[in-house]
């Protein structure tokens, strides 16, 4: 009986070794001329606000041999919505044909990596966007935070803007109230002065009886 249990455990381990890399290595592969590009985030799954970056592997699509020195002729740009930023690819330490560019994805959602330039005689102009069939999108860090969650930077910015707007409104209303109070006080002073003068005038004009 114990022999069957050992065989069953070994089979589960083999299945796990086969399936787990495919789940963790959620990158997109594409043939680009004579080359094969594999693209994704450096760390997957990716979370907003955490250090991450572009991960690019280039190999000969026939021989599988790593393509070195590609960072000298390939430029990268990361894009999120209407925002974009050029990134400098660097050879990954100890991994031939692998290039990375570190950045902090600050918002959850889909990101796009664009590569352009030249590899040998092949012009490069390729765009990779996160998708269910490619590399993972960026998730909100609050999805894994426990026991309490911290708002994402975008949420904090919105909350700060709302607080500033509320403070500005309160300051304006306080200024208006102070102005109204000063005008009312000035009016009372004017009325009091006039009343006093009027009283003094009446006293002076009244006849003196002997």
C-alpha positions as CSV (number, residue, x, y, z in Angstrom):
1,X,0.0,0.0,0.0
2,X,2.8,2.4,0.9
3,X,4.4,1.7,-2.4
4,X,1.3,2.9,-4.3
5,X,1.2,6.0,-2.1
6,X,4.9,6.8,-3.0
7,X,4.1,6.3,-6.7
8,X,1.1,8.6,-6.5
9,X,3.1,11.3,-4.7
10,X,5.8,11.1,-7.3
11,X,3.2,11.5,-10.1
12,X,1.8,14.5,-8.4
13,X,5.2,16.1,-8.0
14,X,6.0,15.5,-11.7
15,X,2.6,17.1,-12.7
16,X,3.3,20.0,-10.4
17,X,6.8,20.6,-11.9
18,X,5.2,20.6,-15.4
19,X,2.3,22.9,-14.5
20,X,3.8,25.4,-12.1
21,X,6.3,27.0,-14.4
22,X,3.7,27.6,-17.1
23,X,1.5,29.3,-14.5
24,X,4.4,31.5,-13.1
25,X,6.0,32.1,-16.4
26,X,3.1,34.1,-17.9
27,X,5.0,35.7,-20.7
28,X,4.2,36.2,-24.4
29,X,6.3,34.6,-27.1
30,X,6.4,35.9,-30.7
31,X,8.5,35.2,-33.7
32,X,10.2,38.4,-35.0
33,X,12.0,37.7,-38.3
34,X,14.7,35.1,-37.5
35,X,14.3,35.7,-33.7
36,X,11.9,34.7,-31.0
37,X,10.9,37.4,-28.4
38,X,9.6,36.4,-25.0
39,X,8.2,39.4,-23.1
40,X,6.6,40.0,-19.7
41,X,7.1,41.6,-16.3
42,X,10.2,40.8,-14.4
43,X,8.0,39.7,-11.4
44,X,4.6,38.1,-12.0
45,X,2.0,38.6,-10.9
46,X,2.7,42.3,-10.9
47,X,1.2,44.6,-8.3
48,X,0.8,48.4,-8.3
49,X,3.3,50.3,-6.3
50,X,5.9,47.5,-6.2
51,X,9.2,47.5,-8.0
52,X,9.0,45.6,-11.3
53,X,10.1,46.1,-14.9
54,X,10.3,44.9,-18.4
55,X,11.6,41.4,-19.0
56,X,12.7,40.6,-22.5
57,X,14.4,37.4,-23.8
58,X,15.7,37.2,-27.4
59,X,16.8,34.0,-29.0
60,X,17.4,32.5,-32.5
61,X,14.0,30.9,-33.3
62,X,15.7,27.9,-35.1
63,X,18.7,27.1,-32.9
64,X,17.4,28.6,-29.6
65,X,20.7,30.3,-29.1
66,X,20.6,33.5,-27.0
67,X,21.0,36.8,-28.8
68,X,23.6,39.0,-26.9
69,X,24.3,42.7,-27.1
70,X,20.7,43.5,-28.2
71,X,20.5,46.3,-25.7
72,X,22.9,48.3,-27.9
73,X,20.5,48.5,-30.8
74,X,17.0,47.9,-29.2
75,X,15.0,50.7,-27.5
76,X,12.1,50.1,-25.2
77,X,9.1,52.2,-24.2
78,X,6.5,51.4,-21.4
79,X,3.0,52.7,-21.9
80,X,-0.1,52.9,-19.7
81,X,-3.1,54.6,-21.3
82,X,-1.9,58.0,-22.7
83,X,1.3,58.0,-20.6
84,X,4.6,56.6,-22.0
85,X,8.2,56.5,-20.9
86,X,11.4,55.4,-22.6
87,X,13.3,52.7,-20.7
88,X,16.9,51.6,-20.9
89,X,17.3,47.9,-21.4
90,X,20.1,46.3,-19.4
91,X,21.6,42.7,-19.9
92,X,20.3,40.5,-17.0
93,X,23.1,39.2,-14.8
94,X,23.9,35.6,-15.5
95,X,21.1,35.2,-18.1
96,X,22.3,35.3,-21.7
97,X,19.9,36.9,-24.1
98,X,17.7,38.4,-21.3
99,X,17.3,42.1,-20.9
100,X,15.5,44.1,-18.2
101,X,14.4,47.6,-17.4
102,X,13.2,48.4,-13.9
103,X,10.3,50.7,-13.1
104,X,7.4,50.9,-10.6
105,X,4.0,50.4,-12.1
106,X,1.9,52.7,-10.0
107,X,-1.5,51.9,-11.3
108,X,-3.4,48.7,-11.8
109,X,-4.4,47.7,-15.3
110,X,-2.9,46.7,-18.7
111,X,0.6,47.9,-19.7
112,X,2.2,47.9,-23.1
113,X,5.9,47.4,-24.0
114,X,7.1,48.6,-27.3
115,X,10.5,47.6,-28.8
116,X,12.1,49.3,-31.8
117,X,15.5,49.4,-33.5
118,X,17.6,46.9,-35.4
119,X,18.9,43.3,-34.8
120,X,21.3,42.4,-37.5
121,X,19.5,43.0,-40.8
122,X,16.1,42.8,-39.2
123,X,14.2,46.0,-38.3
124,X,12.4,45.8,-35.0
125,X,9.0,47.4,-34.3
126,X,7.0,45.2,-31.9
127,X,4.3,46.0,-29.4
128,X,3.3,43.7,-26.5
129,X,0.3,44.4,-24.3
130,X,-0.8,42.5,-21.2
131,X,-3.7,40.2,-21.9
132,X,-5.2,36.8,-20.8
133,X,-3.1,35.1,-23.6
134,X,0.1,37.1,-22.9
135,X,1.7,38.5,-19.8
136,X,-0.3,39.5,-16.7
137,X,-1.8,42.9,-16.2
138,X,-0.9,44.8,-13.0
139,X,-3.2,44.1,-10.0
140,X,-4.0,46.4,-7.1
141,X,-1.8,45.6,-4.1
142,X,-4.9,45.7,-1.9
143,X,-6.0,42.4,-3.4
144,X,-3.4,40.6,-1.3
145,X,-3.1,43.0,1.7
146,X,-4.1,41.6,5.1
147,X,-5.6,42.3,7.6
148,X,-6.2,45.8,6.3
149,X,-5.6,47.3,2.9
150,X,-3.8,50.6,2.0
151,X,-5.3,52.7,-0.8
152,X,-3.4,52.7,-4.1
153,X,-1.4,55.8,-5.0
154,X,-4.1,56.9,-7.4
155,X,-6.8,56.6,-4.7
156,X,-4.6,58.5,-2.3
157,X,-4.1,61.3,-4.8
158,X,-7.9,61.5,-5.3
159,X,-8.5,61.6,-1.6
160,X,-5.9,64.3,-1.1
161,X,-7.4,66.4,-3.9
162,X,-10.8,66.0,-2.3
163,X,-9.5,67.0,1.1
164,X,-7.7,70.0,-0.4
165,X,-11.0,71.0,-2.2
166,X,-12.9,70.7,1.1
167,X,-10.3,72.8,3.0
168,X,-10.3,75.5,0.3
169,X,-14.1,75.6,0.4
170,X,-14.1,75.9,4.2
171,X,-11.4,78.7,4.0
172,X,-13.5,80.6,1.5
173,X,-16.7,80.3,3.6
174,X,-14.7,81.4,6.7
175,X,-13.4,84.4,4.8
176,X,-16.9,85.3,3.7
177,X,-18.2,84.9,7.3
178,X,-15.4,87.1,8.6
179,X,-16.1,89.7,6.0
180,X,-19.8,89.8,6.8
181,X,-19.0,90.0,10.5
182,X,-16.6,92.9,10.0
183,X,-19.2,94.8,7.9
184,X,-21.9,94.2,10.5
185,X,-19.6,95.4,13.3
186,X,-18.6,98.5,11.3
187,X,-22.3,99.2,10.7
188,X,-23.0,98.9,14.5
189,X,-20.2,101.3,15.2
190,X,-21.5,103.8,12.7
191,X,-25.0,103.6,14.1
192,X,-23.7,104.0,17.7
193,X,-21.5,107.0,16.7
194,X,-24.4,108.7,14.9
195,X,-26.8,108.0,17.8
196,X,-24.3,109.5,20.3
197,X,-23.8,112.6,18.1
198,X,-27.6,112.9,17.8
199,X,-28.0,112.7,21.5
200,X,-25.3,115.3,22.1
201,X,-26.9,117.7,19.6
202,X,-30.3,117.4,21.3
203,X,-28.7,118.1,24.7
204,X,-27.0,121.3,23.4
205,X,-30.2,122.6,21.7
206,X,-32.5,122.1,24.7
207,X,-33.4,125.4,26.5
208,X,-32.1,125.9,30.0
209,X,-34.8,126.5,32.6
210,X,-34.0,128.7,35.6
